[in-house]
């Protein structure tokens, strides 16, 4: 009985240490076996094919005050999620600024951002700013631009092109190798071979 009691006393001394060791081993095994919760799932590559199509559509955009800002027509449109670009066939865009002045843009094909405020017109491209009365009360004639490529920034009322373009202002006609036009500032910059025909104003 004495030997048994001594053995039990020694076991009682070392038992907490043994239990702590077993608990540490169990914790280590549990950590190794449990999958990490914060492991991020691999990112899916963005699709390069269209994620939706539209046929013979019309999309209108309104300002915060409720006035019509733009209207986009097209025979077909394809949206590419990897670039957030809308490709439109047989496009026609009408843009109306806060002063009520209208610009229209047409082309065989267009690449537009998500709100159609920036549009690249490709093939038989044409942008027209209708005649208007400016802040001073003077009448400004109708202005149009045409070429195989035009880059229109509708919110900024600006048209650019690095390719040959034709500018018509009233009865005046000018051609150039490149163009940068600001309707807001009423400034046009023509580069390259610039040629034009300017009509004398009608006598009163």
SELUM-701542 format. One record per atom (N, C-alpha, C, O): x, y, z. Coordinates in steps of 0.02 Angstrom, whole numbers, plus 50000, padded with zeros to 5 digits. Example, Ala and Ser with C-alpha at 12.3 -4.5 7.8 and 13.67 -1.06 7.14 Angstrom:
<atoms>
{atom {50660, 49716, 50390}}
{atom {50615, 49775, 50390}}
{atom {50660, 49835, 50390}}
{atom {50712, 49834, 50423}}
{atom {50642, 49888, 50354}}
{atom {50684, 49947, 50357}}
{atom {50645, 50002, 50394}}
{atom {50670, 50057, 50402}}
</atoms>
This chain:
<atoms>
{atom {50041, 49940, 50000}}
{atom {50000, 50000, 50000}}
{atom {50043, 50063, 50000}}
{atom {50027, 50113, 49968}}
{atom {50101, 50059, 50039}}
{atom {50145, 50116, 50040}}
{atom {50173, 50131, 49972}}
{atom {50175, 50189, 49951}}
{atom {50195, 50079, 49936}}
{atom {50223, 50090, 49868}}
{atom {50170, 50119, 49821}}
{atom {50185, 50163, 49781}}
{atom {50109, 50094, 49827}}
{atom {50056, 50119, 49784}}
{atom {50042, 50193, 49799}}
{atom {50030, 50233, 49753}}
{atom {50043, 50210, 49865}}
{atom {50030, 50280, 49883}}
{atom {50085, 50326, 49857}}
{atom {50071, 50381, 49833}}
{atom {50149, 50304, 49862}}
{atom {50204, 50344, 49838}}
{atom {50199, 50354, 49762}}
{atom {50210, 50409, 49736}}
{atom {50182, 50298, 49727}}
{atom {50175, 50304, 49653}}
{atom {50119, 50353, 49635}}
{atom {50125, 50392, 49588}}
{atom {50064, 50350, 49673}}
{atom {50008, 50397, 49659}}
{atom {50028, 50469, 49673}}
{atom {50009, 50515, 49636}}
{atom {50067, 50479, 49729}}
{atom {50089, 50547, 49744}}
{atom {50133, 50575, 49689}}
{atom {50126, 50633, 49670}}
{atom {50178, 50534, 49662}}
{atom {50221, 50558, 49608}}
{atom {50181, 50572, 49544}}
{atom {50193, 50621, 49509}}
{atom {50132, 50527, 49532}}
{atom {50090, 50538, 49472}}
{atom {50050, 50603, 49479}}
{atom {50041, 50640, 49431}}
{atom {50026, 50617, 49539}}
{atom {49988, 50678, 49551}}
{atom {50031, 50740, 49539}}
{atom {50006, 50792, 49519}}
{atom {50097, 50735, 49553}}
{atom {50142, 50791, 49542}}
{atom {50151, 50805, 49468}}
{atom {50149, 50862, 49446}}
{atom {50161, 50752, 49429}}
{atom {50176, 50760, 49357}}
{atom {50113, 50762, 49313}}
{atom {50118, 50779, 49254}}
{atom {50056, 50746, 49341}}
{atom {49995, 50743, 49300}}
{atom {49977, 50810, 49268}}
{atom {49960, 50811, 49209}}
{atom {49980, 50866, 49304}}
{atom {49965, 50931, 49270}}
{atom {50012, 50946, 49212}}
{atom {49991, 50972, 49161}}
{atom {50077, 50929, 49220}}
{atom {50125, 50942, 49166}}
{atom {50107, 50899, 49105}}
{atom {50109, 50924, 49048}}
{atom {50089, 50835, 49117}}
{atom {50070, 50791, 49062}}
{atom {50007, 50817, 49027}}
{atom {50002, 50816, 48965}}
{atom {49959, 50840, 49067}}
{atom {49897, 50865, 49037}}
{atom {49909, 50928, 48996}}
{atom {49880, 50937, 48942}}
{atom {49953, 50972, 49022}}
{atom {49970, 51032, 48984}}
{atom {50003, 51014, 48918}}
{atom {49988, 51045, 48866}}
{atom {50047, 50965, 48918}}
{atom {50080, 50943, 48856}}
{atom {50030, 50916, 48806}}
{atom {50032, 50932, 48746}}
{atom {49984, 50873, 48831}}
{atom {49933, 50846, 48786}}
{atom {49888, 50901, 48757}}
{atom {49869, 50898, 48699}}
{atom {49872, 50951, 48800}}
{atom {49830, 51007, 48776}}
{atom {49866, 51048, 48723}}
{atom {49835, 51069, 48674}}
{atom {49932, 51059, 48731}}
{atom {49970, 51096, 48681}}
{atom {49973, 51058, 48615}}
{atom {49965, 51088, 48562}}
{atom {49985, 50993, 48619}}
{atom {49986, 50952, 48557}}
{atom {49918, 50954, 48522}}
{atom {49915, 50959, 48461}}
{atom {49864, 50949, 48562}}
{atom {49797, 50951, 48531}}
{atom {49783, 51018, 48498}}
{atom {49753, 51020, 48444}}
{atom {49804, 51073, 48530}}
{atom {49794, 51139, 48501}}
{atom {49834, 51147, 48437}}
{atom {49808, 51173, 48387}}
{atom {49896, 51124, 48436}}
{atom {49938, 51128, 48376}}
{atom {49907, 51088, 48318}}
{atom {49906, 51111, 48261}}
{atom {49881, 51027, 48333}}
{atom {49849, 50987, 48281}}
{atom {49786, 51021, 48254}}
{atom {49773, 51019, 48194}}
{atom {49748, 51052, 48300}}
{atom {49686, 51085, 48279}}
{atom {49701, 51144, 48233}}
{atom {49666, 51154, 48183}}
{atom {49753, 51184, 48249}}
{atom {49771, 51241, 48207}}
{atom {49794, 51219, 48139}}
{atom {49776, 51249, 48089}}
{atom {49834, 51165, 48137}}
{atom {49859, 51140, 48072}}
{atom {49803, 51111, 48030}}
{atom {49807, 51113, 47968}}
{atom {49751, 51083, 48061}}
{atom {49698, 51049, 48024}}
{atom {49642, 51095, 48002}}
{atom {49606, 51079, 47955}}
{atom {49635, 51153, 48035}}
{atom {49580, 51199, 48018}}
{atom {49600, 51243, 47960}}
{atom {49653, 51274, 47962}}
{atom {49559, 51248, 47906}}
{atom {49577, 51292, 47849}}
{atom {49575, 51365, 47870}}
{atom {49535, 51386, 47912}}
{atom {49621, 51404, 47841}}
{atom {49625, 51476, 47857}}
{atom {49563, 51512, 47833}}
{atom {49544, 51504, 47775}}
{atom {49531, 51550, 47877}}
{atom {49470, 51586, 47859}}
{atom {49483, 51648, 47817}}
{atom {49440, 51670, 47780}}
{atom {49544, 51676, 47824}}
{atom {49558, 51739, 47788}}
{atom {49592, 51728, 47721}}
{atom {49615, 51775, 47690}}
{atom {49595, 51665, 47699}}
{atom {49626, 51652, 47634}}
{atom {49581, 51680, 47580}}
{atom {49522, 51662, 47575}}
{atom {49607, 51724, 47540}}
{atom {49568, 51757, 47487}}
{atom {49559, 51710, 47428}}
{atom {49605, 51675, 47407}}
{atom {49498, 51709, 47402}}
{atom {49485, 51669, 47343}}
{atom {49520, 51701, 47283}}
{atom {49523, 51762, 47279}}
{atom {49546, 51661, 47239}}
{atom {49581, 51690, 47180}}
{atom {49533, 51733, 47139}}
{atom {49476, 51713, 47128}}
{atom {49556, 51791, 47117}}
{atom {49515, 51837, 47078}}
{atom {49501, 51807, 47009}}
{atom {49545, 51781, 46975}}
{atom {49438, 51812, 46990}}
{atom {49419, 51788, 46924}}
{atom {49438, 51840, 46872}}
{atom {49425, 51899, 46882}}
{atom {49469, 51819, 46818}}
{atom {49488, 51867, 46766}}
{atom {49427, 51899, 46736}}
{atom {49375, 51866, 46726}}
{atom {49432, 51964, 46720}}
{atom {49377, 52000, 46689}}
{atom {49363, 51972, 46619}}
{atom {49409, 51956, 46582}}
{atom {49300, 51968, 46603}}
{atom {49281, 51943, 46537}}
{atom {49301, 51992, 46483}}
{atom {49293, 52052, 46491}}
{atom {49327, 51965, 46428}}
{atom {49344, 52007, 46371}}
{atom {49290, 52005, 46317}}
{atom {49292, 52044, 46269}}
{atom {49242, 51961, 46326}}
{atom {49185, 51959, 46280}}
{atom {49128, 52000, 46310}}
{atom {49128, 52012, 46370}}
{atom {49080, 52023, 46269}}
{atom {49026, 52065, 46295}}
{atom {48986, 52029, 46348}}
{atom {48973, 51969, 46343}}
{atom {48966, 52066, 46400}}
{atom {48924, 52036, 46452}}
{atom {48849, 52050, 46439}}
{atom {48806, 52018, 46470}}
{atom {48834, 52098, 46394}}
{atom {48764, 52106, 46373}}
{atom {48762, 52142, 46306}}
{atom {48808, 52178, 46287}}
{atom {48706, 52132, 46271}}
{atom {48694, 52162, 46205}}
{atom {48628, 52201, 46207}}
{atom {48582, 52184, 46245}}
{atom {48624, 52252, 46165}}
{atom {48561, 52289, 46156}}
{atom {48549, 52296, 46081}}
{atom {48595, 52309, 46043}}
{atom {48486, 52289, 46060}}
{atom {48467, 52294, 45990}}
{atom {48418, 52352, 45982}}
{atom {48368, 52357, 46018}}
{atom {48433, 52396, 45933}}
{atom {48388, 52452, 45917}}
{atom {48363, 52486, 45981}}
{atom {48304, 52485, 45996}}
{atom {48409, 52516, 46016}}
{atom {48395, 52542, 46082}}
{atom {48398, 52619, 46083}}
{atom {48423, 52650, 46036}}
{atom {48373, 52647, 46137}}
{atom {48377, 52719, 46150}}
{atom {48386, 52728, 46225}}
{atom {48347, 52702, 46265}}
{atom {48438, 52764, 46245}}
{atom {48453, 52776, 46315}}
{atom {48456, 52851, 46328}}
{atom {48491, 52886, 46292}}
{atom {48418, 52875, 46378}}
{atom {48417, 52945, 46394}}
{atom {48449, 52957, 46462}}
{atom {48443, 52917, 46508}}
{atom {48485, 53014, 46467}}
{atom {48517, 53034, 46530}}
{atom {48490, 53102, 46550}}
{atom {48487, 53148, 46509}}
{atom {48471, 53109, 46614}}
{atom {48443, 53171, 46639}}
{atom {48488, 53201, 46693}}
{atom {48521, 53165, 46730}}
{atom {48489, 53268, 46697}}
{atom {48526, 53302, 46749}}
{atom {48489, 53301, 46814}}
{atom {48433, 53278, 46819}}
{atom {48522, 53327, 46867}}
{atom {48491, 53329, 46933}}
{atom {48429, 53373, 46935}}
{atom {48385, 53364, 46978}}
{atom {48425, 53422, 46889}}
{atom {48367, 53466, 46887}}
{atom {48311, 53438, 46842}}
{atom {48259, 53470, 46834}}
{atom {48322, 53379, 46814}}
{atom {48271, 53346, 46774}}
{atom {48274, 53360, 46700}}
{atom {48236, 53330, 46663}}
{atom {48319, 53404, 46677}}
{atom {48322, 53418, 46605}}
{atom {48361, 53363, 46569}}
{atom {48406, 53333, 46597}}
{atom {48342, 53352, 46506}}
{atom {48374, 53300, 46466}}
{atom {48444, 53321, 46448}}
{atom {48455, 53374, 46419}}
{atom {48494, 53279, 46467}}
{atom {48564, 53294, 46452}}
{atom {48587, 53261, 46387}}
{atom {48622, 53291, 46347}}
{atom {48567, 53198, 46377}}
{atom {48590, 53163, 46316}}
{atom {48542, 53107, 46300}}
{atom {48505, 53081, 46342}}
{atom {48544, 53088, 46236}}
{atom {48504, 53032, 46212}}
{atom {48546, 52994, 46162}}
{atom {48573, 53023, 46115}}
{atom {48552, 52929, 46171}}
{atom {48594, 52886, 46129}}
{atom {48550, 52835, 46093}}
{atom {48512, 52799, 46125}}
{atom {48556, 52834, 46027}}
{atom {48521, 52784, 45986}}
{atom {48574, 52738, 45954}}
{atom {48631, 52759, 45944}}
{atom {48554, 52677, 45940}}
{atom {48600, 52631, 45905}}
{atom {48563, 52570, 45879}}
{atom {48512, 52550, 45906}}
{atom {48591, 52541, 45826}}
{atom {48562, 52479, 45799}}
{atom {48580, 52420, 45845}}
{atom {48539, 52376, 45857}}
{atom {48642, 52420, 45869}}
{atom {48663, 52368, 45916}}
{atom {48719, 52395, 45959}}
{atom {48760, 52436, 45937}}
{atom {48721, 52374, 46022}}
{atom {48774, 52394, 46068}}
{atom {48798, 52334, 46106}}
{atom {48760, 52289, 46123}}
{atom {48863, 52333, 46120}}
{atom {48895, 52278, 46157}}
{atom {48937, 52309, 46214}}
{atom {48978, 52354, 46202}}
{atom {48925, 52285, 46274}}
{atom {48962, 52311, 46332}}
{atom {49018, 52263, 46351}}
{atom {49007, 52203, 46358}}
{atom {49079, 52291, 46358}}
{atom {49138, 52251, 46376}}
{atom {49157, 52267, 46449}}
{atom {49179, 52322, 46463}}
{atom {49148, 52219, 46494}}
{atom {49160, 52233, 46565}}
{atom {49233, 52246, 46583}}
{atom {49247, 52280, 46631}}
{atom {49280, 52218, 46543}}
{atom {49351, 52228, 46560}}
{atom {49373, 52300, 46550}}
{atom {49422, 52321, 46582}}
{atom {49339, 52337, 46507}}
{atom {49357, 52408, 46496}}
{atom {49299, 52455, 46513}}
{atom {49308, 52516, 46513}}
{atom {49240, 52427, 46528}}
{atom {49179, 52467, 46540}}
{atom {49165, 52514, 46481}}
{atom {49144, 52571, 46490}}
{atom {49176, 52487, 46421}}
{atom {49163, 52525, 46359}}
{atom {49103, 52495, 46323}}
{atom {49093, 52435, 46321}}
{atom {49062, 52540, 46295}}
{atom {49004, 52520, 46256}}
{atom {49020, 52532, 46182}}
{atom {49034, 52588, 46162}}
{atom {49019, 52479, 46143}}
{atom {49030, 52484, 46070}}
{atom {48962, 52485, 46035}}
{atom {48921, 52440, 46045}}
{atom {48950, 52537, 45996}}
{atom {48884, 52548, 45967}}
{atom {48889, 52550, 45891}}
{atom {48933, 52584, 45863}}
{atom {48845, 52515, 45857}}
{atom {48841, 52517, 45784}}
{atom {48786, 52566, 45763}}
{atom {48734, 52571, 45794}}
{atom {48801, 52604, 45708}}
{atom {48753, 52652, 45681}}
{atom {48727, 52698, 45737}}
{atom {48667, 52699, 45752}}
{atom {48773, 52733, 45767}}
{atom {48757, 52772, 45826}}
{atom {48732, 52842, 45808}}
{atom {48752, 52871, 45758}}
{atom {48689, 52868, 45850}}
{atom {48668, 52938, 45846}}
{atom {48660, 52964, 45918}}
{atom {48622, 52936, 45957}}
{atom {48696, 53016, 45935}}
{atom {48696, 53044, 46002}}
{atom {48674, 53117, 45999}}
{atom {48699, 53156, 45959}}
{atom {48627, 53135, 46042}}
{atom {48606, 53205, 46048}}
{atom {48623, 53228, 46119}}
{atom {48601, 53198, 46168}}
{atom {48661, 53283, 46123}}
{atom {48682, 53309, 46188}}
{atom {48656, 53381, 46195}}
{atom {48662, 53421, 46149}}
{atom {48627, 53396, 46254}}
{atom {48599, 53463, 46267}}
{atom {48633, 53490, 46330}}
{atom {48628, 53460, 46383}}
{atom {48667, 53548, 46323}}
{atom {48701, 53576, 46382}}
{atom {48652, 53616, 46426}}
{atom {48593, 53621, 46410}}
{atom {48678, 53643, 46480}}
{atom {48635, 53678, 46528}}
{atom {48605, 53742, 46499}}
{atom {48556, 53767, 46525}}
{atom {48634, 53768, 46444}}
{atom {48608, 53828, 46412}}
{atom {48558, 53812, 46357}}
{atom {48532, 53857, 46324}}
{atom {48543, 53747, 46348}}
{atom {48495, 53725, 46298}}
{atom {48523, 53717, 46228}}
{atom {48485, 53706, 46181}}
{atom {48589, 53722, 46220}}
{atom {48621, 53714, 46155}}
{atom {48629, 53640, 46139}}
{atom {48645, 53600, 46183}}
{atom {48617, 53622, 46076}}
{atom {48616, 53552, 46056}}
{atom {48675, 53535, 46011}}
{atom {48692, 53572, 45966}}
{atom {48704, 53477, 46025}}
{atom {48755, 53447, 45981}}
{atom {48733, 53376, 45965}}
{atom {48709, 53341, 46009}}
{atom {48742, 53356, 45903}}
{atom {48726, 53287, 45883}}
{atom {48789, 53255, 45854}}
{atom {48830, 53289, 45823}}
{atom {48795, 53190, 45865}}
{atom {48853, 53153, 45839}}
{atom {48827, 53088, 45808}}
{atom {48786, 53054, 45836}}
{atom {48853, 53072, 45748}}
{atom {48834, 53011, 45714}}
{atom {48896, 52977, 45685}}
{atom {48946, 53010, 45671}}
{atom {48892, 52912, 45676}}
{atom {48948, 52874, 45646}}
{atom {48925, 52802, 45634}}
{atom {48873, 52781, 45660}}
{atom {48963, 52766, 45594}}
{atom {48948, 52695, 45583}}
{atom {48960, 52655, 45646}}
{atom {48926, 52606, 45660}}
{atom {49011, 52677, 45686}}
{atom {49027, 52641, 45748}}
{atom {49053, 52691, 45799}}
{atom {49083, 52742, 45781}}
{atom {49042, 52676, 45862}}
{atom {49065, 52721, 45915}}
{atom {49088, 52680, 45975}}
{atom {49062, 52626, 45988}}
{atom {49137, 52708, 46010}}
{atom {49159, 52680, 46075}}
{atom {49144, 52733, 46127}}
{atom {49172, 52788, 46125}}
{atom {49101, 52717, 46175}}
{atom {49078, 52766, 46224}}
{atom {49092, 52742, 46294}}
{atom {49091, 52681, 46308}}
{atom {49105, 52790, 46340}}
{atom {49111, 52771, 46410}}
{atom {49042, 52760, 46440}}
{atom {48992, 52763, 46404}}
{atom {49039, 52746, 46506}}
{atom {48976, 52723, 46534}}
{atom {48919, 52774, 46532}}
{atom {48861, 52754, 46531}}
{atom {48934, 52839, 46532}}
{atom {48880, 52889, 46528}}
{atom {48878, 52925, 46461}}
{atom {48843, 52975, 46453}}
{atom {48917, 52900, 46412}}
{atom {48918, 52929, 46344}}
{atom {48941, 53002, 46343}}
{atom {48924, 53038, 46297}}
{atom {48978, 53023, 46394}}
{atom {49005, 53091, 46394}}
{atom {49068, 53096, 46352}}
{atom {49088, 53151, 46332}}
{atom {49100, 53040, 46338}}
{atom {49159, 53038, 46295}}
{atom {49149, 52983, 46243}}
{atom {49138, 52925, 46260}}
{atom {49151, 53003, 46180}}
{atom {49134, 52956, 46126}}
{atom {49186, 52961, 46070}}
{atom {49203, 53016, 46048}}
{atom {49211, 52903, 46049}}
{atom {49254, 52901, 45990}}
{atom {49211, 52878, 45931}}
{atom {49184, 52822, 45932}}
{atom {49205, 52920, 45881}}
{atom {49163, 52907, 45823}}
{atom {49207, 52882, 45766}}
{atom {49257, 52914, 45749}}
{atom {49189, 52825, 45737}}
{atom {49231, 52792, 45687}}
{atom {49190, 52777, 45625}}
{atom {49138, 52744, 45629}}
{atom {49213, 52801, 45568}}
{atom {49179, 52787, 45505}}
{atom {49122, 52835, 45491}}
{atom {49071, 52834, 45527}}
{atom {49129, 52877, 45440}}
{atom {49078, 52928, 45424}}
{atom {49057, 52967, 45486}}
{atom {48998, 52977, 45499}}
{atom {49107, 52988, 45524}}
{atom {49093, 53023, 45587}}
{atom {49072, 53095, 45572}}
{atom {49098, 53127, 45527}}
{atom {49024, 53118, 45612}}
{atom {48999, 53186, 45602}}
{atom {48974, 53213, 45669}}
{atom {48938, 53180, 45706}}
{atom {48995, 53275, 45685}}
{atom {48971, 53310, 45745}}
{atom {48943, 53377, 45722}}
{atom {48977, 53414, 45685}}
{atom {48884, 53394, 45744}}
{atom {48850, 53456, 45724}}
{atom {48830, 53495, 45786}}
{atom {48798, 53468, 45831}}
{atom {48849, 53559, 45787}}
{atom {48824, 53604, 45838}}
{atom {48776, 53652, 45803}}
{atom {48796, 53689, 45758}}
{atom {48715, 53651, 45824}}
{atom {48664, 53691, 45791}}
{atom {48676, 53765, 45803}}
{atom {48710, 53785, 45850}}
{atom {48647, 53807, 45759}}
{atom {48653, 53879, 45767}}
{atom {48624, 53900, 45835}}
{atom {48577, 53870, 45860}}
{atom {48654, 53953, 45863}}
{atom {48633, 53974, 45930}}
{atom {48646, 54049, 45939}}
{atom {48680, 54080, 45899}}
{atom {48619, 54075, 45992}}
{atom {48631, 54144, 46013}}
{atom {48675, 54143, 46075}}
{atom {48657, 54111, 46124}}
{atom {48733, 54176, 46073}}
{atom {48780, 54173, 46128}}
{atom {48760, 54221, 46185}}
{atom {48707, 54252, 46183}}
{atom {48803, 54226, 46235}}
{atom {48788, 54267, 46294}}
{atom {48780, 54341, 46277}}
{atom {48745, 54377, 46312}}
{atom {48813, 54363, 46224}}
{atom {48809, 54434, 46205}}
{atom {48749, 54449, 46161}}
{atom {48736, 54507, 46145}}
{atom {48713, 54398, 46141}}
{atom {48655, 54408, 46097}}
{atom {48671, 54399, 46024}}
{atom {48627, 54406, 45982}}
{atom {48734, 54383, 46008}}
{atom {48753, 54374, 45938}}
{atom {48733, 54304, 45915}}
{atom {48736, 54256, 45953}}
{atom {48713, 54299, 45852}}
{atom {48693, 54235, 45823}}
{atom {48755, 54200, 45795}}
{atom {48791, 54228, 45754}}
{atom {48767, 54139, 45817}}
{atom {48823, 54099, 45792}}
{atom {48796, 54047, 45744}}
{atom {48748, 54012, 45760}}
{atom {48826, 54042, 45684}}
{atom {48800, 53996, 45634}}
{atom {48811, 53922, 45653}}
{atom {48849, 53907, 45698}}
{atom {48777, 53880, 45618}}
{atom {48784, 53808, 45628}}
{atom {48855, 53786, 45611}}
{atom {48884, 53808, 45561}}
{atom {48883, 53742, 45652}}
{atom {48951, 53717, 45641}}
{atom {48948, 53640, 45638}}
{atom {48915, 53608, 45679}}
{atom {48983, 53611, 45589}}
{atom {48985, 53538, 45584}}
{atom {49057, 53515, 45570}}
{atom {49096, 53551, 45540}}
{atom {49073, 53455, 45594}}
{atom {49138, 53423, 45583}}
{atom {49125, 53354, 45554}}
{atom {49079, 53319, 45575}}
{atom {49165, 53335, 45506}}
{atom {49157, 53269, 45477}}
{atom {49225, 53240, 45460}}
{atom {49273, 53277, 45446}}
{atom {49230, 53174, 45463}}
{atom {49292, 53139, 45448}}
{atom {49283, 53065, 45464}}
{atom {49228, 53043, 45482}}
{atom {49337, 53027, 45457}}
{atom {49334, 52955, 45473}}
{atom {49341, 52943, 45548}}
{atom {49323, 52890, 45572}}
{atom {49367, 52993, 45584}}
{atom {49373, 52985, 45656}}
{atom {49364, 53052, 45691}}
{atom {49395, 53102, 45672}}
{atom {49321, 53053, 45741}}
{atom {49312, 53112, 45784}}
{atom {49307, 53089, 45856}}
{atom {49276, 53038, 45871}}
{atom {49338, 53128, 45900}}
{atom {49335, 53113, 45972}}
{atom {49296, 53169, 46005}}
{atom {49319, 53226, 46009}}
{atom {49236, 53153, 46029}}
{atom {49191, 53204, 46057}}
{atom {49188, 53199, 46133}}
{atom {49177, 53145, 46161}}
{atom {49199, 53255, 46166}}
{atom {49191, 53261, 46239}}
{atom {49129, 53304, 46250}}
{atom {49133, 53366, 46251}}
{atom {49072, 53272, 46260}}
{atom {49009, 53307, 46257}}
{atom {48999, 53353, 46317}}
{atom {48972, 53408, 46310}}
{atom {49019, 53332, 46377}}
{atom {49011, 53375, 46435}}
{atom {49054, 53437, 46430}}
{atom {49034, 53491, 46453}}
{atom {49113, 53431, 46401}}
{atom {49159, 53488, 46393}}
{atom {49146, 53526, 46328}}
{atom {49179, 53576, 46314}}
{atom {49099, 53502, 46287}}
{atom {49083, 53533, 46222}}
{atom {49146, 53540, 46180}}
{atom {49162, 53595, 46156}}
{atom {49182, 53485, 46171}}
{atom {49245, 53486, 46136}}
{atom {49249, 53429, 46086}}
{atom {49224, 53374, 46099}}
{atom {49280, 53443, 46029}}
{atom {49289, 53393, 45976}}
{atom {49363, 53393, 45956}}
{atom {49392, 53446, 45943}}
{atom {49393, 53333, 45952}}
{atom {49463, 53327, 45932}}
{atom {49469, 53273, 45880}}
{atom {49427, 53228, 45875}}
{atom {49522, 53278, 45840}}
{atom {49538, 53225, 45792}}
{atom {49611, 53231, 45772}}
{atom {49637, 53286, 45761}}
{atom {49644, 53173, 45767}}
{atom {49713, 53171, 45743}}
{atom {49715, 53149, 45670}}
{atom {49769, 53136, 45642}}
{atom {49656, 53145, 45639}}
{atom {49651, 53124, 45569}}
{atom {49618, 53180, 45528}}
{atom {49588, 53226, 45557}}
{atom {49623, 53177, 45461}}
{atom {49594, 53231, 45420}}
{atom {49521, 53243, 45436}}
{atom {49482, 53196, 45447}}
{atom {49502, 53306, 45436}}
{atom {49435, 53325, 45456}}
{atom {49413, 53385, 45414}}
{atom {49453, 53424, 45390}}
{atom {49347, 53391, 45405}}
{atom {49318, 53447, 45370}}
{atom {49274, 53486, 45418}}
{atom {49232, 53458, 45453}}
{atom {49284, 53551, 45420}}
{atom {49246, 53596, 45463}}
{atom {49202, 53640, 45419}}
{atom {49227, 53672, 45373}}
{atom {49139, 53642, 45434}}
{atom {49092, 53687, 45399}}
{atom {49060, 53733, 45450}}
{atom {49030, 53710, 45499}}
{atom {49066, 53798, 45437}}
{atom {49036, 53848, 45482}}
{atom {48995, 53896, 45440}}
{atom {49022, 53938, 45404}}
{atom {48930, 53889, 45443}}
{atom {48887, 53928, 45398}}
{atom {48903, 53909, 45327}}
{atom {48895, 53851, 45308}}
{atom {48924, 53958, 45286}}
{atom {48943, 53944, 45216}}
{atom {49018, 53933, 45208}}
{atom {49041, 53921, 45152}}
{atom {49056, 53938, 45261}}
{atom {49128, 53928, 45258}}
{atom {49145, 53854, 45264}}
{atom {49112, 53816, 45300}}
{atom {49198, 53834, 45228}}
{atom {49219, 53764, 45229}}
{atom {49295, 53762, 45235}}
{atom {49330, 53795, 45197}}
{atom {49320, 53723, 45283}}
{atom {49392, 53718, 45296}}
{atom {49410, 53644, 45307}}
{atom {49374, 53608, 45340}}
{atom {49467, 53623, 45278}}
{atom {49493, 53555, 45289}}
{atom {49561, 53561, 45323}}
{atom {49597, 53609, 45314}}
{atom {49578, 53510, 45363}}
{atom {49642, 53509, 45398}}
{atom {49660, 53437, 45414}}
{atom {49619, 53392, 45409}}
{atom {49724, 53428, 45434}}
{atom {49748, 53361, 45451}}
{atom {49730, 53341, 45522}}
{atom {49727, 53282, 45538}}
{atom {49717, 53390, 45565}}
{atom {49696, 53375, 45634}}
{atom {49658, 53435, 45661}}
{atom {49660, 53490, 45633}}
{atom {49622, 53424, 45716}}
{atom {49575, 53474, 45740}}
{atom {49571, 53471, 45816}}
{atom {49574, 53417, 45846}}
{atom {49563, 53530, 45847}}
{atom {49546, 53535, 45918}}
{atom {49499, 53594, 45925}}
{atom {49519, 53651, 45916}}
{atom {49435, 53579, 45941}}
{atom {49384, 53631, 45942}}
{atom {49350, 53633, 46011}}
{atom {49332, 53581, 46038}}
{atom {49342, 53693, 46038}}
{atom {49306, 53703, 46101}}
{atom {49246, 53747, 46087}}
{atom {49253, 53806, 46071}}
{atom {49187, 53719, 46093}}
{atom {49126, 53758, 46083}}
{atom {49116, 53808, 46140}}
{atom {49091, 53863, 46129}}
{atom {49137, 53790, 46200}}
{atom {49128, 53834, 46258}}
{atom {49169, 53898, 46250}}
{atom {49145, 53953, 46265}}
{atom {49231, 53891, 46226}}
{atom {49275, 53949, 46216}}
{atom {49269, 53979, 46147}}
{atom {49296, 54034, 46134}}
{atom {49234, 53944, 46101}}
{atom {49229, 53966, 46032}}
{atom {49298, 53973, 46000}}
{atom {49313, 54023, 45967}}
{atom {49341, 53923, 46012}}
{atom {49409, 53922, 45985}}
{atom {49419, 53857, 45947}}
{atom {49402, 53804, 45972}}
{atom {49448, 53862, 45887}}
{atom {49464, 53803, 45847}}
{atom {49538, 53806, 45828}}
{atom {49562, 53858, 45806}}
{atom {49573, 53750, 45836}}
{atom {49643, 53746, 45817}}
{atom {49650, 53693, 45762}}
{atom {49633, 53635, 45772}}
{atom {49673, 53714, 45703}}
{atom {49682, 53670, 45646}}
{atom {49757, 53661, 45633}}
{atom {49795, 53709, 45636}}
{atom {49777, 53600, 45617}}
{atom {49848, 53586, 45607}}
{atom {49857, 53549, 45540}}
{atom {49810, 53522, 45512}}
{atom {49920, 53550, 45517}}
{atom {49937, 53515, 45455}}
{atom {49919, 53557, 45394}}
{atom {49924, 53618, 45396}}
{atom {49899, 53524, 45341}}
{atom {49879, 53559, 45280}}
{atom {49809, 53588, 45289}}
{atom {49760, 53551, 45285}}
{atom {49806, 53652, 45300}}
{atom {49742, 53685, 45311}}
{atom {49721, 53722, 45248}}
{atom {49759, 53764, 45222}}
{atom {49663, 53706, 45223}}
{atom {49636, 53739, 45163}}
{atom {49564, 53757, 45176}}
{atom {49528, 53721, 45211}}
{atom {49543, 53814, 45149}}
{atom {49475, 53834, 45162}}
{atom {49446, 53880, 45110}}
{atom {49481, 53911, 45070}}
{atom {49381, 53883, 45110}}
{atom {49343, 53929, 45068}}
{atom {49298, 53969, 45113}}
{atom {49253, 53942, 45145}}
{atom {49310, 54034, 45116}}
{atom {49272, 54078, 45160}}
{atom {49228, 54123, 45117}}
{atom {49251, 54156, 45071}}
{atom {49164, 54123, 45133}}
{atom {49116, 54164, 45097}}
{atom {49109, 54232, 45129}}
{atom {49104, 54238, 45190}}
{atom {49109, 54284, 45087}}
{atom {49100, 54351, 45114}}
{atom {49030, 54357, 45141}}
{atom {48983, 54330, 45113}}
{atom {49022, 54394, 45197}}
{atom {48954, 54403, 45225}}
{atom {48909, 54440, 45177}}
{atom {48932, 54484, 45140}}
{atom {48847, 54421, 45178}}
{atom {48798, 54452, 45132}}
{atom {48791, 54526, 45147}}
{atom {48790, 54547, 45205}}
{atom {48788, 54567, 45095}}
{atom {48780, 54640, 45103}}
{atom {48710, 54655, 45128}}
{atom {48662, 54624, 45107}}
{atom {48706, 54704, 45172}}
{atom {48641, 54724, 45199}}
{atom {48614, 54784, 45160}}
{atom {48559, 54808, 45175}}
</atoms>
